[in-house]
């Protein structure tokens, strides 16, 4: 599976959860599954600390995910990220 993924250029980040065999999920903004999960939690209003606790990730890892998400979806701050998450169905407005 790894050799196949590397050959096709689709290797995933080691922190990403494995996807179910045979399923294909279109993730917004070319986000990884983990980044999509983090973006959803940002959209729910969680802080980096709360996201880290929820996903059992260190603060530096969460910050890296957040920075990559912002770059991939073209936003500059959390408010814009929340709007993006709600607009793409990753979070619900309160």
N, C-alpha and C positions, 0 to 999 in steps of 0.2 A: 504494500500500500504506500509506503514511504517513497520507494523508488518511483512508483507510478506518479505520485504527487509531484516529486521533484522534476521528473521528466516533463510534466505538463506545466510546470511553473506555478502550481497551486498549493505549495506547501503552506501549512497554517502555523501560526504562532504556537509555541509549546503550551502557553497558558490558555489557549482556546479549548473549550470542551469539544470532544469528538462529536461529529455529526452522525446521525443515524444512517445506516447503509441504505442507499437508494433514494435518499431525500435530497432535494435541492432547494435551498432557501435563498431568495433574492434579498440580499442585505443592502440597505440604503447607503449611498455614498461609498461603495466598495469597503464597507466596514467589515471587520472580522466578527465572528459570533460573539466573542468576549467584548469587543468594542460596542457592539449593538446592545449587549446586556448593560454595560456601564452607562451608555447613553440613555437607556430607559430609566435607570436609577437616577441619573441627573435630572431627567424629565419629571421624575416623581418628587424632586426637591431634596434629594439626599446630598449631604456634603461628601467630600473625598474621604473623610474619616469614616462616615457611616457606610459608604460604598465598600471601603476596605474591610470593615467588620462583616458586612453582609456577604461578601464574596471571598472572605479569608485571603485578602491581599494586603501587602505592605503599602504604606503611603506613597513610596516612590513609584511603585508599580501602578497604582491608581492614577497618580499624576501623569505618568507616561501615557497611559491609555487616554486620559482626558486630552492631553496635548495632541496626540495623534488623531483623535476624533475631531477636534476643532479644525485641524489642518485638512482632514479629508472631506469634511462637510462644509468647509468654508465659513466658519463662524469665528467671532473674536471673543465671545464671553459666554457665561453660563445662561444668561437670559435668552440669547439667540439659540443656544443648544437646546434649551427647554422647548422653545417654539418649534425647532426642527423635529424634536422627538415627538411632540404632540401632533404635528403635521404629518408625520410618517407612521402614526399609530403605535409608537413605542411607549407612550405615556398618555394618561388622561388628564385633562385640565381639572383642577380642584374646584 
